[in-house]
Amino acid sequence: MKKTLIITGGAGFIGSHVVRLFVNKYPDYRIINLDALTYAGNLENLKDIEQAANYHFEKADICDEAAIRALFAQSNPDGVIHLAAESHVDRSITNPNAFVQTNVMGTANLLNAALDSWKNNFEGKRFYHVSTDEVYGSLGETGFFTETTPYDPQSPYSASKAASDHLVRAYGNTYGLPFVLTNCSNNYGPNHFPEKLIPLFINNIRNNRPLPVYGDGKYTRDWLYVIDHARAIDTVFHDGRNAETYNIGGFNEWQNIELVKLLCNKMDEKLGRSEGTSAQLITYVKDRPGHDKRYAIDATKINKELGWAPSVTFEEGLSRTIDWYLENEEWLNHVTSGDYQKYYTQQYSH
């Protein structure tokens, strides 16, 4: 094995796609998937690679400093791809402390363990921190977030991610820790936990439940297919320059209400329903506090420097996503019922 990589949050939505890509693409790497298996961590996401010779799962919480230090001492990793995070804005409003604990203190634990493991011999080492475009705050009707946009987080979630970003850069500046950092727009695709907009609405349409749209529905987001994000992470990890930030986006802005209407139309087609049937489920609800109006990523830097670009249009990616959920009702039923949490015990109890 040429390299040992620890991928944190590797049983979650984005993490599972990153783990799968690295396990399949780099058979000479040893991939350690570190995940606490909280509500959004699901090992069923990785059933297809769990027997791979270069894959190992480690159940641990990044907030457990002793466990993290022990894992680093045992595995002596060459790199870390840090995806583990509390990531749902609504949850951060009701329980901000959990986000500070995981996103800030958990990141600090990983940074300290990496420093201790590498002991200032940083040759061939890399700490890759995965972050969000929400750290930049909210945009008006024009303009884009770039890598030099000042931070202006507006929710407990984005504030906790901004703090973790600053920590990573501070460790690079203070201790010389080799790092790269990316800020990505909204992801969608297979294996997404159904509290998020697209999988939630697919599931609700399937079951003829209301589609709750915040405020007037005119909040705008840039959307990126999750497999394209995994490709970008691979590219940045291997080819990005140390101490650099790269924004990852889909060049793909949609107002929430227009996205929901498109989703309704595609669901009607795939379910054989009359046009406009699913749209009748749209229900406007009271806006959430601190709701950012618009996010839009300028991904020119990663495109020009590293040659990365999205591989699918939004319409194509959305169609693939719907097909996956309709073809994997058992996975969705397990997640929404909590049965998926039994999988770890069944698979790893020995």
Summary of the structure (lengths in Angstrom):
residues: 350
radius of gyration: 19.8
end to end distance: 25.9
largest distance: 63.7
contacts: 1195
relative contact order: 0.13
helix: 47%
strand: 18%
